Amino acid sequence: MIPAVAGFNAFRKIRLVQIDGSGRRIYSDFDARYVAYSRNLPSRIHHSIKVQHVGNFFELEFKDWESRDKWRKAHTNVELFEGDVTPLKRVLADNPIHIGKQRRCYLDIETDSRVTPVQAIQGMARILSWAVVDSRGFAFQGCLNEDSNDAETQLLFDLIAALEPYDQVSGWNLDLFDKPVIDERAKLLEVKIPRYWNWIDQLATYKRFNLQVATSGDQKTSFKLGDIAQFEVGEGKSNFKSNRTWEEWAAGGARRRAMLEYNMQDADLLRKIEDKTNYLDMNFTIAQLCNIFPNSHSLKPTAQLDGYLLRLAHEEGFRLPSRIEREETEKAVGAFVSQPTACGILKDVFVADFSSLYPSIIETWNISYDTKLGPNDTGIPFALALNDVRYRTDHVGIIPRVTEEFGKLRTFWKSEKARLIAAGDTAAAKDADRRQNGFKVLRNSVYGILLSEYSRFYDKDLGEAVTRAGQWLIQSIAAEGEKLGYRNLYNDTDGAMFDGCTHGEFLQFVARLNDEYLPAIVSDKGCVTNRVAVDYQEAFERIIFPVNDGEPASKRYIGKFSFYQGRAVTGKVIEIKGMECKRGDSSRLGRRMQLEVIDRLMDGCEDPEIFVQMVETWKTKITTEDIPLEDIVMSKSVKSIETYKTKDVHGREKSLPAQARIAKELIERGENISSGDRVQYVVVNSLKTPMSLIPASDFKGDFDRRYVWERTYQPSMRLLTGAFPNDRNWLHWTIKKPKKKDIPLDNQLKLF
């Protein structure tokens, strides 16, 4: 196997990059091939198209991408396979190549602050300095000597030299700022940037992996580098004013050195964040498993599964569908989530969860593009999906084969991890753990590609076959439990909750579901194998659903486990699902008040008077005391400003959402705000239309106390109403909005 660290197009060739024993780059060149496959030889093949028989398919080779694309569009009646695959993907799929270990570095640049971020990525901002830190902590830095093109050209040459020993370049918000700035300035100054680096956005990587494991809303309020660094490694950024880089550079001396130190600190924070999280390493493991290079594109599930399946298709002689450009896709039926049937403090609640529900459905019904039967396909054994689409069962489809293989590989690497830990090989055990997690991520990603408009496997019928089967299975076991006299309290995406039974009775119930009931009902649908199974891993000593608009809310609850991960619990183990304390767009005060309420409820407190006193204490604090900025600031993500509509359907002017208004103001001040960034602001007067807002950086102590109290109290109020629905009217502690005639002017703010 060829260990390649990078690859790119080079003059009608695909150039793979390898590293020799002394750390130097060596290259292997392959023909850049634009091919497609067909089961039947199309008529009237132009002489410029090379045709050869490969296995069970005819391979059509075109001279370039344009000619292949033009031919595809002109012959829509011909079923072409893999007609969109790039030459680089083709080389990786068709040759014995694996992804080699990456030598990684972290990059940060500073640019001319007199230019807006939008202008900067268009190439209008001179680069003032750069800093590079590698995984070992070795650091390099460059600074502009004078305000001239010649000096900046030399600065770019110095940067290229600093990056030369590395294969992967990581940066925070790299794709949306640093990389386009470097590319545009290099183009303007006629500096050639080498193509053998894998550029990866560490912010995108952090979001991709952290949002799956974040346990607190505090982790999601801001994705600025300084805030993430403070949370992950306990080290924030310096107080250097990043919107005054030009003035600091131009001042020279100590002020310029302060800018350079700030630049270097940012690059080193990237290294420290990765040392703590290992998210870039996790992505590299997945890229390696899927045979794709670890750049920003490798973060996408469609790219990951494409790489894996193209290699598998080549090895086993089948071909994948060509990806089709779609302007829009039909919305499919989603997962089944019921509304809770009871509120109050519910006790002894048992959970029947389907293990790996969607992958197991794909395998049981044999759901795949190559097993789907049409209305004229007769005489073939099939399993009938819940959306009345038939899937043949006389051979295993490609999609279920892959999910099953991922499951087996995950089991293998979990066992290897345990063996290596027992043997004391910590480094190898860490690698095994990344691999088992990688296969878990890949297996759970398969369902998504069936309904992704960017996927070659998009098919609404396939996606709905999975979700409808999930709905049916959950409703079936819920009904089966109720036959035994158990109360079905709640059903979510992959399981059902019951009370009215004992631990032993529920164990017997789950065993009967797996041994008798589930095999029987899926067999009735024509399935020849059953991979669907229920796990009994969790039971709650107590559980509470918040109440919203008078009804228990779905997808939200708090619970204290009595049985967790298949074992009886000693001590206090709590699950919090969907609550505001885990969300980044809620206020910090709201999260903390709710956590205090949760803590007391899960400690067993059932006296509503205790919570009345708690509410009154919090209300007094917020309506009378000084509150620091970090407790009242709001944080919300924004899209590109251009995407927000400024007029309604009747052509009348409409106000932008709060976060968009603040983002627009910050952009006008010269700050770099990109799509997906979170902006922070304070509400000064919520009674005006639109609300009066200020960026968090402008806060001087004034804020709308009524608004802050409502934002703080409402999450806890909904939870307290769910816990004590008949004991108190928890609306009593809200502050009503005054009548229009009583609304004060901005300079007359007070609490109503």
N, C-alpha and C positions, 0 to 999 in steps of 0.2 A: 504493500500500500504506500502511495506517495503522501508524505505528510506536508500538506500545503497550508501556509499561514494567510495567504491572500490570493486574489485573482482578479483580472480585469481584461477588457478588450484592448488589443494593441495591433493596429494595422491588419485587420482581417484575421487576426490570430487571437486565441485566448491564452494569456500568459499567467501561469501559476507560479507563485513565489514560494520557495522553500528556504530553509536556513541550514547552512552546512555546520560542521563541527566547530568552526571558529566563529560562528555567529554572523557570517556574511550571507547575503541573499544570492541564491542561484535560481535560474528560471527554467521552466519547461513550457514549450509552446505547443498548442493544439490548434487545429483548424477551427475557425469560427463557423459553425454549421447552423443554418436556418432550415430546420426540417419539420415535417409533419407526417402523420401516419394515417393510413386508410385501410380498411379491411378489404376493399375492392379497388381495383385499378380504375381511376376515373378516365373517361373517354377524352380524346383530344388534348393530350398532355403536350404542352409547348416544349420545343426542343431544348430550351434553356433549363428545364426542370429535370434533374437527375432522378431516376427511379430505380430502386432495387428492392428485392424481396427480402424482408427481415422477419424471420419467424412466421407468425400468422398475419403479418401486416405488410403493406407496401410502404416503403419510406420514400417520401418526396423531398428532395433537397433543392432549395431556392438559392439564388445568388446573394440575396440580402433580405433584411427585415421587410422593406417596403414591398418587394415583389411577393413575398409570402403573404403579407397582410392583404394586398390587393387581390391575390388569387383566392384567398379565403372568402373575402367579401363577394367575389364574383361567382363562387360555387357553394352557395349556402345549402344546396341540395346534397352535397357530399359530406358525410360524417367524418370529420378530421379529428385526430387525436393529437394532443400535445402540440398543437399548431401555434401556440403562443410562447413556448419555452425559449428563453434566451440562450444564446450560445454558451454562456458561462454555466448556466444551470445544466445544459446538455452535457458539457464536459464533466461536471461533477457527478452527474447521474450515470454516465456511460463508462467511466474509467475507475480503476482501483485507487481512489483518492480519499484520504481522511483529513480532517481539519487538525492542524498542528497547534501546539500550545502557543499562546500569545505572549509576547513581551509588551507589557502595557505601560502607558504613561498617561498623565493627567495634564490637561492644558487649560489655561485661562489667558485671555487677552484684555487689554484696556484700550479704548478708542477715544477719539476726539469727542468730548462731551458737548461741543457747540452744535453738533449734528444730531437730529432725532434718531432713535433706533431704527425707524423705518428707512430713513435716508442712509443710515449706516449699512444696513444689509443690501442696499442698492449700490454700495461701493463709494459713498460720498464722505466717509469718515476715515481719516488717517489712523493707522494702528500706532499707538504710542508705546506699548510694551507688551511683552508676553512672558509667561512663566510656565515651565514644564517640570513636573515632579514624577519620578517613576515609582514602581511598586516597592522598591527598596528604600525610598526616601531620598534618593539622589536628586538634586535640584539644579535647574539651569534657568537663566533669565536673559532677556534682551531688552534694550531700551532705545528708543529713537534718539539719535544724536542731535539732529537739527530738523527744522520744519522744511523738509525738501523731499522730492521724489527719490533722489539718489539715496538719501539716508534711510527712507522706508524700504527701498529695494534691498539694501544691505540687511535691514532688520528681518525681512522675510527670508533671505538666504540663511541668516543665522538661525532662524526658527526651523527651517528645513534640516539644517545640520544637527540641531538638537533633537529633532524627531527621528532622525535617520536610524538609530539603533532599535527602534520599536516597531511593533506590528499593529497594535491597537491604540488609538488616541481617544481618550474619554474627556468629555467636558460637560459642564452643567448648562443645559439649554443650548447645547452645541449645534443642533440641527437648525435652530431658529435664529441664532445670532453668530456665534464665533465662526462656524464653518462658512456660512455665506459671506461674512465680512472678509475672511481670508481669501476666499475664492475670487470675490469681486476686486479686491485690491490687487491680488496677484495678476488678474487679467488686465487691469488698468496699467500696471507697471511692467507687464510682459515677463512675469516670473512664472516659470513652470512648476506647478505643484505635483510631486510624484503621486502615482496612483496606487502604490502598494500598501497603503495604510487602511485599516478598518476603523472608520470614524463611528463612534457610538455616543449617543446622547445619554449621559448618566442620569439626568433628570427624568427622561422617559423610562429608563430602566428602573429607577427608584419607584416611580408611580406604578409600573407594571407589576412589580413584586410586593411592594409595601402595602398597597391597598388591600391585598388578600390577607394580610396578617396584622394590620394595625388594630390595636385594641382600644385606642382612645381617640376622641375627636381632636385632641390637641395636636396629634400627628398630622392632621389633614387641614389645619387652618391656613397654613402657608407652605408653599414649596420653594420659597426663596432659599438659596444656599445657606445663608447664615442661620435661618430658623431650623432647617433640617440638621445642620451641623450641631447646633445647640442641643437639639433633642437627641441625636444619635450618639454624639461623642462628648457632649458637655462643653463644647467650645464654639463660641460665636465669632462673628467677624468684627474687625476693628471699626471705630467710628468714622473712618475715612468717608468723605462725601463723594460717592461714585459719580454724581452728576456734575462734578467739578474737576474731572481728570485733566482737561486741557489747561486750566488755570494752575493746577498743581505741577503738571509737567513743565509748563512755561516758566514757572517761578524758579525752577532748578533747585539745587542745594538740598536742604533737609526736606523741603516740601515734595520735591521729586522723589527722594528716597522713601518718603512715607507712601507715595503712590505705588512704588515698586514693591514695598513690603506688603501692601494690601493685595497686590496682584499675586505675589508668591503665596501669601496666606490662603487665598482662594484655591489655588491649585493644590496646595497641601491638604486642605480640608476635603477635597475630593478623594484623595488617597485614604484619609482617616475614615471617611464615611464608608468606603468600600471595605476597609479592614474590619469594620464593625458589622456590616450587613452581608457582605459577599454576594451582592446581587449581580454584579458583572460576572463573577465566577459562575453563578447559577445560570446566567444566560449563555455563557460560553459552553457549559456542559450540554445545554439543550441544543445549541448550534452544532456542537460536535456530534450529538446523537442523530441530528437531522442532516448532517453533511452540508451545512451552509456556513458562510463566513460570519463571524460575530460582529456585525455592524448594526446600525440602528434598524435596518430592515429585518434583521433576524429576530427582533422582538415581536413580530407579528405572527400569530398562530397560523395564518394562511401560508406564510413563507416557510415556517417550520415544517408543517405537514407536507407541503409541496416537496421540499427537499427530501424528506424521508420516503415519500411515496414514489417519487420519480426514480430514485435509486432502486426501490423494491420492484417497480414495474420493469425496469431494464433487466434486473437479475432474473425475473420469473417470466418474462416474455409477454406481459400484458401492457396495455397503454391506457393513459388517463385521458379524460375528456379535455378538450381545449377550453380555456377560460374565455367566456363571452363578456364583452362590455355591455353593461346594463345601465340604463338611465335611472331606473327605479325597480324595486322588488316588491312583491306582494307581502303584506304583513301576515305572518303565520300565527296560529293559535299558540298561546304561551302556556307556561306551567300552571298547574292547578293550585290555587291557594284559597282556602275557605276562610270565612269569618269565624272567630272564636264563638262558641255557643254559650259561654258563661263568663262572668266577671266576679270579682272578689278575690280573696286569697285562697287559691285552689291548692289542695294538698294531695300528695301521693298520686302524681301524674306520671304515666308510663309512656315511653316513646318507641314506636315501631318505625325505624328508618330503613329505607331501601339502600343497600350498599351499592355505590356507583350506579345509580338508577339509569341514567341515559346510556352509558356504554353497555350496560347489561340488556337494555331494551334493544339496542342496535344488534347485539349478538343473538338475542332470542328470536327476534322477528327476521333476522338476516337482512337488515335494511341497508341497501347500497344501490348506487346508480346502475351497477351491472346485474342486479337481481330484480329490479323493478319490472313488472310485467305490464304490457299494454292490454287494451280491451280485446285484441285479436289473438293474443297468446293463449292457446288452449292446450289441454292435455299435459300440463306441467304442474307438479306438486307445488303448493304455495302456502304461505302464512298470510292471513288476512289482517292488515293493520286496521287500527280504529278509525282511520279516515277512508276506509274501503279501498285502499290501494293494495295490490297483491305483490308479494315478494317470493320468488322461487326458492325452494328449499333443497333442490337436488345438488347444489354446490354452494360453498361458503363465499359470500360476497367479499369484495376487497375491503370495504369500510369495516365490517365486523371482524375480518381477519386482523386488521391493524389494531383495533381496540383490544382484541384478545391478546395479541402479541405484546402490546404495551403493558397490559395487566400482568402477564407472565414475567416480563422483564423487570417490572417494578418489584414483584414478589422475590425474584432472584436477588436483586440488589439490596432489598431489605434484609434478606438472610445473610448476604455477604457483609453488610454493615454490622450485624450482630456478631458474626464470626470474627471479624477484624477487631471489633471492640474487645471481645473476649481474649484475642491474641495480643492485645496491647498495641496494635498498629493504628495509631490515632490518625495519621495523615491519610492512609488508605481508606479508613472508615469514613473520613470526611468526604472523600471523593465518591465512595459508594452511596453515601447519603444524598449527595447532589444528584447522582444518577437516578436513584429511586424517586426522588422528588421530581426530576426531569420527566420521567415516564408518567408520573402522576399528572403533571401539568399537560403533557401531550395527550394522554388518554381522555382527560376531561375537556380538551379543546376540540375533539373530533366532532361533537355535536354542533359546535358553533360554525364549522365550515359548511355544514349542510344548509345553513340559512344566511351565510355571508355573501353579499353581492360581489365581493372581491374574490370569491373562491371559484375554482373550476368545478366544484362539486355542488354548487348551489342548486337546490331543488326544493320548492315549497312542500311538495308531497312527502319527501324524505324527512324534512324537519318536523312537519306536523304528525307524521306517523310516530315519531318519538314522543312528542309532547302529549299527544292524545292517549298514547299507551300509558304514559306516566299518570295522567289524570285518572284513567280507568283503573289502574292498579291501586292507586291510593284510595279511591272511592270504594273499591271492592273490599279492601281489608278493613276500611272503616265500617262498612255495612256488616262484615263478618264479625267484627268485635261487638257491634250493637246487638247482634243476634244472641250473644252470650250475656247480655245485660250490662256490658261496659258502656260508659258514656263517651262518645267521640267528641272531644273538646275542640280540636283544631287540626287542620291538615295544611301542610305547606308543600314546598316543591318536591320533597322526596320522602315524606313520611306522615304519620298520623299520631296524635296524642289521645290517650284514654285515661279515665279514672273509673273507680268503681270495682277494682279488682286488687288482688294481692300480687306481690312479687312472684311467688310461685305460680300462680294462675297465669300471669302474663308470660312467664317463661314457657309454659305449656302451650299457650296460644300461639306464640311466635314459632315454636317447633312445629305445630300443626300446619301453620301457614306455609312453611318451607318444605315440609315433607309431603303434604297432601294437597292443600288448597291451591297454591300458586302453580305447581306443575300441571294440575288439572285444568285450570282456567286458561293457561296459555296454550295447552295442548288443544283445547277446543277451538282455538284460533288457527290451528294448523302448524304451530311451531314444533319443530322436531327435536329441539334441545331447549332447555330452560336454564338461563343464566340469572334470572331474577330471584333475589333472595332478600329477606328482611333481617335486619340486625336488631337485637335488643341490647343496646349499649348504654342507654341513658334512662334515668327516672328522676323526677323532681320531688324533693321533699315539699316544696311549695313553688308556685308559679303565679305570676300576675300579668294580665294583659291590660295595657292602658285603654282608656275609653276616649273616643274621639267622636264628637257630635252625637253623643248618647249611645254609641255602639262600641263593643270591644273591637280594637283595631287589629287587623291582620299584619303579619310580617314583623310584629313588635311584641316583645315580652321580656320579662326578667324571671330568672328561676334559680333556685338553690338545689344543686344535685344531691340526691341520696345514692345514686348509682351512676357511675361515669366511666366510660371506656371499658365497660364490662365488669367493673369492680365496685363494691360498696365504698362509699366515700366517708372518710374520716376528716373532720374539719369543714371549712367553709369554701366550697367551690361553686362559683356563680357563673351563669351564662347571661349575657346581655345581648339581645337581638334587636337591631333596627332603632334603638333609642337615640335620642338627640345627643346624649353624652358620648356617643361614638361617631358623631358626624362633625365634619369640619366647618359646616356653614351655620352652626348654632353658636350662640354666644358662650364665652368661657364661664361667665357666671351661671348661665343656664345649665351648662354641663356639670358644674360643681354642685349646684343645688340638687340637681337630679341624682347625682352620685351619692350625695348625703342621704337623700330619701331612700334610694335603693339599698344603701348599706344598712339602714335601720330596719327596713322591711325584711331584708334577707337575714338579719339577726334574730328575727322572730317577733319584732314589735307589732302588736295588733291593736294598740290603743290610739285611736284617731286624735285624741287630745295632745299626744306627744308631737304629732305632725302639725297640728294647729299652731303650737308654740314655735315650731321650727319655721313655718311659713311667716309668722308675724316677725320673727327675728330677722329673717332675710329681707322682708319688706321694709323694715325700719332701716336696715343697713343701706339698701339701695336708694331709698327715697330721702335719706337725710345725711349720709356720710360721704366723704370724698372717696371716689372710686378710681383706681389707676386705669390707664388706657388699655392695658392688656386684658382687663376684665370686661370691657364694654365694646371693644372693637369687633366689627363684623368682617367676615372673610368669605368671599365668594369667587368662584372661577368665572372667567370671561371668555367669550368667543372673539373672533376678529371683529373689530368695531364696525367694519364695513357690512357685516352680516346682519346687524341689528336694523330692524325696520323703524323708520322715523315717522311713517304715516300709517294710518289705519286703512281699512278696506274702502272707506269713503274718501280717502285722500286728505284727511285732516291730520294735522301735526299730533304726534303722540310722544310721550316722554319715554326716554330710554330706561331700562331697568337700572336700579341703584348701582350695581357693580359696573355696568357699562358707562354710566355717567362719570363715575370716579376714574375708570380706566382712560376714558377720553381726556379727562383733565390732566391726568398724570402723563399721558403721551404728549400732550401739548407742552408740558413742562420739560420734556426731553427724556422721560424715563422709558425703559425698554419693557413694554407690556405686550406679550404674545398670546395667541389663542391657547387656552388651557391654563394660563397663569391665574393665580388667586390675587385679588386686590383687597386691601383692607380699608375700612372707612368707619366713620362714626356718624350716627344719626343725631342731628342737632335739633330738628323740629319735625316730628312725624305728623303733625296736624296740618301742615301745608300740603298743597298738591302742585307739583310733586314734593316729596319730603325734602327738607334741607339736609344736605350731607356735606361732610368734609373728609378729605383723605386723612388716614390715621396720623400721618406725619404733621398735620396742621393742628392737632388736638392741643387745646390750651386749658381744658378743664370743664368747658360747657358741653352738656349733652342732654338729651331728652330723657329724663328720669322715668316718666310714665312708660315710654317705649321700652326702655331697658328693663323695667320691672316686668312688663308683659312678656317680653322675650325670655326673661329669666324664669318666670313662674309657670308659664303655660306648659312646658314639657313635664314639670313636676305635678302640675294640676291634673293633667290627663292621667298620669300614673296613680295619683292619690284617688282620683275618681274611680279608677279601675280596682284599686285595693279596697276602698270603702265607699261603694256606690250608694249606700242608703244611710250612711252615718252623718254626712255633712254635705252642704252645698258648697263645693270648693270654689265656685265662681265668686263667692263672697269677697275674696281677697284680691280680685282684679280691680283695676282702676278704669272706670268708664271713660270713654272719649267724650270730651265736652261738646256742647252744642256749638254750631258754627259761630254764633254771635259772641261766644265766650273765648274763642281761640285768640291767644295773645300774638303780638308782633314778635319778630325774632329777638328783639332786645328786651322782651318782657317774659322770658321763659320762666316757668314755674311749674310746680307739681299740682295737678288737679286732684 
